[in-house]
């Protein structure tokens, strides 16, 4: 059970990082 919670939290962290990168890319595209 603990392993499942840990993998879920790490997955959420990766997802949030990807969302941040996507936001940066879209922002840079809008600035141009």
HUGIWO-V955069 format. One line per field, one symbol per residue. phi: phi as a letter, one per 30 degrees, with the letter a starting at -180 (. if undefined). burial: I if it has 24 or more other C-alpha atoms within 12 Angstrom, else O. A space follows every 50 residues. Layout:
# HUGIWO-V955069
phi: ???
burial: ???
This chain:
# HUGIWO-V955069
phi: .ddddddddddddddddddddddddddddddd
burial: OOOOOOOOOOOOOOOOOOOOOOOOOOOOOOOO
